[in-house]
Amino acid sequence: MIKTVYAKMLKGLRSNSEEIKEEALEILTEIFKKFGQLLLKNPNLVNKDDLLKVLCDHLSHPNKSVCKKTTNCMGYFAVILNKK
């Protein structure tokens, strides 16, 4: 399930629509909150490098709401990144 949802969220983050980006960020944040331990045990479920690059690009987004949601998402994602 995570692989399927992750692919769609990554596509949403690359969308031109700010609303879609915001929703994708919120969903990813919830995934990292709820399934962080699962992602730690199965590191191949998500491409961490690709996701980190996309999230870093969103930190300088002109819409401050996208920046704020990106920061929140990265906070939960950092826990997963920290463990190798």
Residue pairs with C-beta under 8 A, 6 or more apart in sequence:
2 31
2 35
2 38
2 39
2 45
2 46
3 45
3 46
5 27
5 31
6 31
6 45
6 46
8 24
9 24
9 27
9 28
9 31
10 24
10 50
10 51
10 54
12 20
12 21
12 23
12 24
13 21
13 24
13 25
13 28
13 54
13 55
13 58
14 54
15 21
15 24
18 63
18 65
18 66
21 58
21 61
21 66
22 65
22 66
22 69
25 58
25 66
25 69
25 70
25 72
25 73
26 69
26 73
28 73
28 77
29 69
29 72
29 73
29 76
32 39
32 73
32 76
32 77
32 79
32 80
33 76
36 76
36 79
36 80
38 45
39 45
39 46
39 80
40 80
40 83
43 84
48 80
48 81
51 77
52 77
52 81
55 70
55 73
55 74
55 77
58 66
58 67
58 70
59 67
59 70
59 71
59 74
60 67
61 67
61 70
